[in-house]
């Protein structure tokens, strides 16, 4: 659960790293925006698959806390992305700290 997102998003990580190496404000913002976009898309996709499996397989719903945590983290990251024109290190740390919130 910890390494799988990094492995599946290796191209986004490499692209973000390439932008970040240029060390200009525009490139750093592009780098962080790329990572935020990839994280939101992955979370939305996986949550959709998860909910579809629950519905289609007729499984008992026992995942309220996990689902609420994932949706809450997505909303937090989405608000950070929407309301900030420039991504700063504070934004990066906030987003990075949200990752363990989805695991617990």
DSSP file (Angstrom, degrees, kcal/mol; ACC not computed):
  #  RESIDUE AA STRUCTURE BP1 BP2  ACC     N-H-->O    O-->H-N    N-H-->O    O-->H-N    TCO  KAPPA ALPHA  PHI   PSI    X-CA   Y-CA   Z-CA
    1    1 A X              0   0    0      0, 0.0     4,-0.4     0, 0.0     0, 0.0   0.000 360.0 360.0 360.0 -22.8    0.0    0.0    0.0
    2    2 A X        +     0   0    0      2,-0.1     4,-0.4     1,-0.1     3,-0.1   0.894 360.0  32.9 -89.8 -43.3    2.9    2.3    0.5
    3    3 A X  S  > S+     0   0    0      1,-0.2     4,-2.1     2,-0.1     3,-0.3   0.726 100.1  78.1 -88.3 -22.8    5.1    1.6   -2.5
    4    4 A X  H  > S+     0   0    0      1,-0.2     4,-2.6     2,-0.2     5,-0.2   0.892  92.3  51.0 -58.4 -44.6    2.4    0.8   -5.1
    5    5 A X  H  > S+     0   0    0     -4,-0.4     4,-1.2     1,-0.2    -1,-0.2   0.883 111.0  49.6 -62.1 -34.9    1.4    4.5   -5.8
    6    6 A X  H  4 S+     0   0    0     -4,-0.4    -1,-0.2    -3,-0.3    -2,-0.2   0.899 112.9  46.6 -68.8 -39.0    5.0    5.4   -6.4
    7    7 A X  H >< S+     0   0    0     -4,-2.1     3,-1.1     1,-0.2    -2,-0.2   0.908 113.4  47.4 -69.2 -41.8    5.6    2.5   -8.8
    8    8 A X  H 3< S+     0   0    0     -4,-2.6     3,-0.2     1,-0.3    -1,-0.2   0.722 116.9  44.0 -74.3 -19.4    2.4    3.1  -10.7
    9    9 A X  T 3X S+     0   0    0     -4,-1.2     4,-2.4    -5,-0.2    -1,-0.3  -0.029  72.0 124.6-112.8  30.1    3.1    6.9  -11.0
   10   10 A X  H <> S+     0   0    0     -3,-1.1     4,-2.5     1,-0.2     5,-0.2   0.865  73.1  53.7 -59.3 -37.3    6.8    6.6  -11.9
   11   11 A X  H  > S+     0   0    0     -3,-0.2     4,-2.4     2,-0.2    -1,-0.2   0.906 109.8  47.1 -67.3 -39.9    6.3    8.7  -15.1
   12   12 A X  H  > S+     0   0    0      2,-0.2     4,-2.8     1,-0.2     5,-0.2   0.903 112.6  50.3 -65.9 -40.0    4.6   11.5  -13.2
   13   13 A X  H  X S+     0   0    0     -4,-2.4     4,-2.4     2,-0.2    -2,-0.2   0.915 112.1  46.8 -63.4 -42.4    7.3   11.5  -10.6
   14   14 A X  H  X S+     0   0    0     -4,-2.5     4,-2.3     2,-0.2    -2,-0.2   0.910 113.3  48.9 -65.9 -42.2   10.1   11.6  -13.2
   15   15 A X  H  X S+     0   0    0     -4,-2.4     4,-2.2     2,-0.2    -2,-0.2   0.923 112.6  47.7 -62.7 -44.7    8.3   14.4  -15.0
   16   16 A X  H  X S+     0   0    0     -4,-2.8     4,-2.6     1,-0.2    -2,-0.2   0.894 111.2  51.3 -64.1 -39.6    7.9   16.4  -11.8
   17   17 A X  H  X S+     0   0    0     -4,-2.4     4,-1.8    -5,-0.2    -1,-0.2   0.903 108.2  52.1 -63.3 -40.8   11.5   15.8  -10.9
   18   18 A X  H  X S+     0   0    0     -4,-2.3     4,-0.5     1,-0.2    -2,-0.2   0.923 112.8  44.5 -62.8 -44.5   12.7   17.0  -14.3
   19   19 A X  H >< S+     0   0    0     -4,-2.2     3,-1.2     1,-0.2     4,-0.4   0.920 112.1  52.9 -63.4 -43.2   10.6   20.2  -13.9
   20   20 A X  H >< S+     0   0    0     -4,-2.6     3,-1.3     1,-0.3    -1,-0.2   0.796  97.0  66.3 -66.3 -28.6   11.8   20.7  -10.3
   21   21 A X  H 3< S+     0   0    0     -4,-1.8    -1,-0.3     1,-0.3    -2,-0.2   0.748  90.4  64.7 -65.5 -21.9   15.5   20.4  -11.3
   22   22 A X  T << S-     0   0    0     -3,-1.2    -1,-0.3    -4,-0.5    -2,-0.2   0.722  92.9-151.3 -75.2 -20.1   15.2   23.7  -13.2
   23   23 A X    <   +     0   0    0     -3,-1.3     2,-0.3    -4,-0.4    -3,-0.1   0.793  44.5 132.9  56.3  38.4   14.5   25.5   -9.9
   24   24 A X     >  -     0   0    0     -5,-0.4     4,-2.6     1,-0.1     5,-0.3  -0.829  67.3-116.2-109.0 159.0   12.3   28.4  -11.2
   25   25 A X  H  > S+     0   0    0     -2,-0.3     4,-2.2     1,-0.2    62,-0.2   0.905 115.3  49.3 -60.5 -42.0    9.1   29.4   -9.6
   26   26 A X  H  > S+     0   0    0      1,-0.2     4,-2.3     2,-0.2    -1,-0.2   0.918 113.2  45.6 -64.4 -44.1    7.1   28.4  -12.7
   27   27 A X  H  > S+     0   0    0      2,-0.2     4,-2.4     1,-0.2    -2,-0.2   0.877 112.2  50.3 -70.5 -37.4    8.7   25.0  -13.1
   28   28 A X  H  X S+     0   0    0     -4,-2.6     4,-2.7     2,-0.2     5,-0.2   0.918 111.7  49.1 -64.8 -42.6    8.4   24.1   -9.4
   29   29 A X  H  X S+     0   0    0     -4,-2.2     4,-2.5    -5,-0.3    -2,-0.2   0.911 111.8  48.8 -62.8 -42.1    4.7   25.1   -9.5
   30   30 A X  H  X S+     0   0    0     -4,-2.3     4,-2.2     2,-0.2    -2,-0.2   0.906 111.2  51.3 -62.3 -41.5    4.2   23.0  -12.6
   31   31 A X  H  X S+     0   0    0     -4,-2.4     4,-1.8     2,-0.2    -2,-0.2   0.944 113.5  42.1 -61.4 -50.5    6.0   20.1  -10.9
   32   32 A X  H  X S+     0   0    0     -4,-2.7     4,-2.5     1,-0.2    -1,-0.2   0.874 113.0  53.7 -67.0 -37.1    3.8   20.2   -7.8
   33   33 A X  H  X S+     0   0    0     -4,-2.5     4,-2.6    -5,-0.2    -1,-0.2   0.881 106.6  53.0 -64.8 -37.4    0.7   20.7   -9.8
   34   34 A X  H  X S+     0   0    0     -4,-2.2     4,-2.2     2,-0.2    -1,-0.2   0.921 111.3  45.7 -61.7 -44.5    1.5   17.6  -11.8
   35   35 A X  H  X S+     0   0    0     -4,-1.8     4,-2.2     2,-0.2    -2,-0.2   0.892 112.7  49.6 -67.8 -39.7    1.8   15.6   -8.7
   36   36 A X  H  X S+     0   0    0     -4,-2.5     4,-2.5     2,-0.2     5,-0.2   0.924 111.9  49.2 -64.7 -43.6   -1.3   17.0   -7.1
   37   37 A X  H  X S+     0   0    0     -4,-2.6     4,-2.4     1,-0.2    -2,-0.2   0.911 111.4  48.8 -61.5 -43.3   -3.3   16.2  -10.3
   38   38 A X  H  X S+     0   0    0     -4,-2.2     4,-2.4     2,-0.2    -1,-0.2   0.898 111.5  50.0 -64.3 -40.4   -1.9   12.7  -10.5
   39   39 A X  H  X S+     0   0    0     -4,-2.2     4,-2.5     2,-0.2     5,-0.2   0.922 112.1  46.6 -65.2 -44.1   -2.8   12.1   -6.8
   40   40 A X  H  X S+     0   0    0     -4,-2.5     4,-2.4     2,-0.2     5,-0.2   0.912 113.6  48.6 -65.4 -41.8   -6.4   13.3   -7.2
   41   41 A X  H  X S+     0   0    0     -4,-2.4     4,-2.5    -5,-0.2    -2,-0.2   0.920 113.1  47.5 -64.8 -43.1   -6.9   11.3  -10.4
   42   42 A X  H  X S+     0   0    0     -4,-2.4     4,-2.7     2,-0.2     5,-0.3   0.925 112.9  48.0 -64.1 -44.6   -5.6    8.2   -8.8
   43   43 A X  H  X S+     0   0    0     -4,-2.5     4,-2.4    -5,-0.2     5,-0.2   0.910 113.5  47.5 -63.7 -41.4   -7.6    8.6   -5.7
   44   44 A X  H  X S+     0   0    0     -4,-2.4     4,-2.3    -5,-0.2    -2,-0.2   0.924 113.8  47.8 -65.0 -43.9  -10.8    9.2   -7.7
   45   45 A X  H  X S+     0   0    0     -4,-2.5     4,-2.2    -5,-0.2    -2,-0.2   0.931 114.7  44.6 -62.9 -47.5  -10.2    6.3  -10.0
   46   46 A X  H  X S+     0   0    0     -4,-2.7     4,-2.6     2,-0.2    -1,-0.2   0.887 112.7  51.4 -67.7 -39.1   -9.5    3.8   -7.2
   47   47 A X  H  X S+     0   0    0     -4,-2.4     4,-2.6    -5,-0.3    -1,-0.2   0.902 109.9  50.6 -64.3 -39.9  -12.4    5.1   -5.1
   48   48 A X  H  X S+     0   0    0     -4,-2.3     4,-2.3     2,-0.2    -2,-0.2   0.918 112.0  46.4 -62.5 -44.1  -14.7    4.6   -8.1
   49   49 A X  H  X S+     0   0    0     -4,-2.2     4,-2.5     2,-0.2    -2,-0.2   0.918 112.6  51.2 -63.4 -43.2  -13.5    1.1   -8.6
   50   50 A X  H  X S+     0   0    0     -4,-2.6     4,-2.1     1,-0.2    -2,-0.2   0.931 112.3  44.8 -60.0 -47.8  -13.8    0.3   -4.9
   51   51 A X  H  X S+     0   0    0     -4,-2.6     4,-2.3     1,-0.2    -1,-0.2   0.874 112.1  52.6 -66.8 -37.1  -17.4    1.6   -4.8
   52   52 A X  H  X S+     0   0    0     -4,-2.3     4,-3.3    -5,-0.2     5,-0.3   0.907 109.2  49.7 -64.7 -41.2  -18.3   -0.3   -8.0
   53   53 A X  H  X S+     0   0    0     -4,-2.5     4,-2.2     2,-0.2     6,-0.4   0.908 110.0  50.5 -63.6 -41.5  -17.0   -3.5   -6.6
   54   54 A X  H  X>S+     0   0    0     -4,-2.1     5,-1.5    -5,-0.2     4,-0.6   0.938 117.3  40.4 -60.1 -46.1  -18.9   -3.1   -3.4
   55   55 A X  H ><5S+     0   0    0     -4,-2.3     3,-0.5     3,-0.2    -2,-0.2   0.943 118.5  43.9 -69.9 -49.1  -22.1   -2.4   -5.4
   56   56 A X  H 3<5S+     0   0    0     -4,-3.3    -3,-0.2     1,-0.2    -2,-0.2   0.831 117.7  44.0 -70.5 -32.8  -21.7   -5.1   -8.1
   57   57 A X  H 3<5S-     0   0    0     -4,-2.2    -1,-0.2    -5,-0.3    -2,-0.2   0.538 104.1-128.1 -88.7  -6.6  -20.5   -7.8   -5.8
   58   58 A X  T <<5 +     0   0    0     -4,-0.6    -3,-0.2    -3,-0.5    -4,-0.1   0.852  46.0 172.0  64.0  35.0  -23.2   -7.1   -3.2
   59   59 A X      < -     0   0    0     -5,-1.5     2,-0.2    -6,-0.4    -1,-0.2  -0.376  40.2 -98.1 -75.9 154.3  -20.6   -6.9   -0.4
   60   60 A X        -     0   0    0      1,-0.1     2,-0.9    -2,-0.1    -1,-0.1  -0.515  39.1-116.7 -70.2 137.4  -21.5   -5.7    3.1
   61   61 A X        +     0   0    0     -2,-0.2     3,-0.1     1,-0.1    -1,-0.1  -0.681  58.0 141.3 -82.1 109.2  -20.6   -2.1    3.6
   62   62 A X        +     0   0    0     -2,-0.9    -1,-0.1     1,-0.1     3,-0.1   0.008  48.9  84.1-132.0  26.1  -17.9   -2.0    6.3
   63   63 A X     >  +     0   0    0      1,-0.1     4,-2.3     2,-0.1     5,-0.2  -0.042  42.7 123.2-125.1  31.1  -15.6    0.7    5.0
   64   64 A X  H  > S+     0   0    0      1,-0.2     4,-2.6     2,-0.2     5,-0.2   0.934  78.2  46.6 -62.2 -48.1  -17.2    4.0    6.1
   65   65 A X  H  > S+     0   0    0      1,-0.2     4,-2.2     2,-0.2    -1,-0.2   0.908 114.3  47.5 -63.0 -42.6  -14.2    5.3    8.0
   66   66 A X  H  > S+     0   0    0      2,-0.2     4,-2.1     1,-0.2    -1,-0.2   0.903 113.7  47.4 -65.7 -41.0  -11.8    4.5    5.1
   67   67 A X  H  X S+     0   0    0     -4,-2.3     4,-2.5     2,-0.2     5,-0.2   0.916 111.9  49.3 -67.9 -43.5  -14.0    6.0    2.5
   68   68 A X  H  X S+     0   0    0     -4,-2.6     4,-2.6    -5,-0.2     5,-0.2   0.908 110.7  51.6 -62.0 -41.1  -14.6    9.2    4.6
   69   69 A X  H  X S+     0   0    0     -4,-2.2     4,-2.3    -5,-0.2    -2,-0.2   0.923 111.5  46.4 -62.1 -44.3  -10.8    9.5    5.1
   70   70 A X  H  X S+     0   0    0     -4,-2.1     4,-2.2     2,-0.2    -2,-0.2   0.920 114.8  46.0 -66.1 -43.1  -10.1    9.2    1.4
   71   71 A X  H  X S+     0   0    0     -4,-2.5     4,-2.3     2,-0.2    -2,-0.2   0.905 112.7  50.8 -66.9 -40.3  -12.8   11.7    0.3
   72   72 A X  H  X S+     0   0    0     -4,-2.6     4,-2.4    -5,-0.2    -2,-0.2   0.922 110.4  48.8 -62.6 -44.5  -11.7   14.1    3.0
   73   73 A X  H  X S+     0   0    0     -4,-2.3     4,-2.5     1,-0.2     5,-0.2   0.901 110.3  51.9 -62.7 -40.4   -8.1   14.0    1.9
   74   74 A X  H  X S+     0   0    0     -4,-2.2     4,-2.6     1,-0.2    -1,-0.2   0.910 109.7  49.2 -62.2 -41.7   -9.1   14.5   -1.7
   75   75 A X  H  X S+     0   0    0     -4,-2.3     4,-2.5     2,-0.2    -2,-0.2   0.911 110.9  50.1 -64.3 -41.8  -11.1   17.6   -0.7
   76   76 A X  H  X S+     0   0    0     -4,-2.4     4,-2.1     2,-0.2    -2,-0.2   0.945 114.4  43.4 -61.6 -48.4   -8.2   19.0    1.3
   77   77 A X  H  X S+     0   0    0     -4,-2.5     4,-2.3     1,-0.2    -2,-0.2   0.894 113.1  53.0 -66.2 -39.3   -5.8   18.5   -1.6
   78   78 A X  H  X S+     0   0    0     -4,-2.6     4,-2.5    -5,-0.2    -1,-0.2   0.907 108.9  48.9 -61.6 -42.4   -8.3   19.9   -4.1
   79   79 A X  H  X S+     0   0    0     -4,-2.5     4,-2.4     2,-0.2    -1,-0.2   0.892 110.3  51.2 -66.0 -39.2   -8.9   23.0   -2.1
   80   80 A X  H  X S+     0   0    0     -4,-2.1     4,-0.7    -5,-0.2    -1,-0.2   0.925 113.8  45.1 -61.7 -43.1   -5.1   23.6   -1.8
   81   81 A X  H  < S+     0   0    0     -4,-2.3     3,-0.3     1,-0.2    -2,-0.2   0.879 115.9  45.7 -69.3 -38.1   -4.8   23.2   -5.6
   82   82 A X  H  < S+     0   0    0     -4,-2.5    -2,-0.2     1,-0.2    -1,-0.2   0.914 115.9  42.3 -73.1 -42.8   -7.8   25.4   -6.4
   83   83 A X  H  < S+     0   0    0     -4,-2.4     2,-0.5    -5,-0.2    -1,-0.2   0.421 102.5  71.8 -92.2   2.1   -7.1   28.3   -4.1
   84   84 A X     <  -     0   0    0     -4,-0.7     3,-0.1    -3,-0.3    -1,-0.1  -0.965  50.8-172.4-121.9 124.7   -3.3   28.7   -4.6
   85   85 A X  S    S+     0   0    0     -2,-0.5     2,-0.5     1,-0.2    -1,-0.1   0.807  82.0  40.8 -79.4 -30.2   -1.9   30.1   -7.8
   86   86 A X  S    S-     0   0    0    -58,-0.0     2,-0.4   -57,-0.0    -1,-0.2  -0.978  81.2-136.9-121.7 129.5    1.7   29.3   -6.7
   87   87 A X        -     0   0    0     -2,-0.5     2,-0.2   -62,-0.2   -55,-0.1  -0.705  26.5-171.2 -85.3 131.1    2.6   26.1   -5.0
   88   88 A X     >  -     0   0    0     -2,-0.4     4,-2.0     1,-0.1     5,-0.1  -0.605  40.7 -98.7-113.3 176.1    5.1   26.5   -2.1
   89   89 A X  H  > S+     0   0    0      1,-0.2     4,-2.5     2,-0.2     5,-0.2   0.836 123.5  59.0 -64.2 -32.2    7.0   24.2    0.1
   90   90 A X  H  > S+     0   0    0      2,-0.2     4,-2.5     1,-0.2    -1,-0.2   0.919 105.8  48.3 -62.5 -43.0    4.4   24.6    2.7
   91   91 A X  H  > S+     0   0    0      2,-0.2     4,-2.6     1,-0.2     5,-0.2   0.914 110.8  51.3 -62.0 -42.7    1.8   23.2    0.2
   92   92 A X  H  X S+     0   0    0     -4,-2.0     4,-2.5     1,-0.2    -2,-0.2   0.909 111.4  46.6 -62.3 -42.5    4.1   20.3   -0.7
   93   93 A X  H  X S+     0   0    0     -4,-2.5     4,-2.4     2,-0.2    -1,-0.2   0.906 111.8  51.4 -67.2 -41.0    4.5   19.4    3.0
   94   94 A X  H  X S+     0   0    0     -4,-2.5     4,-0.9     2,-0.2    -2,-0.2   0.925 113.0  45.2 -60.3 -45.2    0.8   19.7    3.7
   95   95 A X  H >X S+     0   0    0     -4,-2.6     4,-0.8     1,-0.2     3,-0.5   0.898 112.2  51.4 -66.5 -40.8    0.0   17.4    0.7
   96   96 A X  H >X S+     0   0    0     -4,-2.5     3,-0.7     1,-0.2     4,-0.6   0.877 107.3  53.4 -64.1 -37.1    2.7   15.0    1.7
   97   97 A X  H 3X S+     0   0    0     -4,-2.4     4,-0.5     1,-0.2    -1,-0.2   0.703 100.0  63.3 -71.4 -18.9    1.3   14.8    5.2
   98   98 A X  H <X S+     0   0    0     -4,-0.9     4,-0.9    -3,-0.5     3,-0.5   0.778  87.0  74.2 -73.3 -26.1   -2.1   13.9    3.8
   99   99 A X  H XX S+     0   0    0     -4,-0.8     3,-1.2    -3,-0.7     4,-0.7   0.916  93.9  48.0 -57.9 -48.8   -0.7   10.7    2.3
  100  100 A X  H >X S+     0   0    0     -4,-0.6     4,-1.3     1,-0.2     3,-0.6   0.806 101.5  68.2 -63.4 -24.5   -0.5    8.8    5.7
  101  101 A X  H 3< S+     0   0    0     -4,-0.5    -1,-0.2    -3,-0.5    -2,-0.2   0.806  98.2  50.5 -62.7 -28.4   -4.1   10.0    6.4
  102  102 A X  H << S+     0   0    0     -3,-1.2    -1,-0.2    -4,-0.9    -2,-0.2   0.704 107.9  54.1 -79.8 -19.8   -5.3    7.7    3.6
  103  103 A X  H <<        0   0    0     -4,-0.7    -2,-0.2    -3,-0.6    -1,-0.2   0.755 360.0 360.0 -86.3 -24.8   -3.5    4.7    5.0
  104  104 A X     <        0   0    0     -4,-1.3    -1,-0.2   -38,-0.0    -2,-0.2   0.427 360.0 360.0-103.0 360.0   -4.8    4.8    8.5
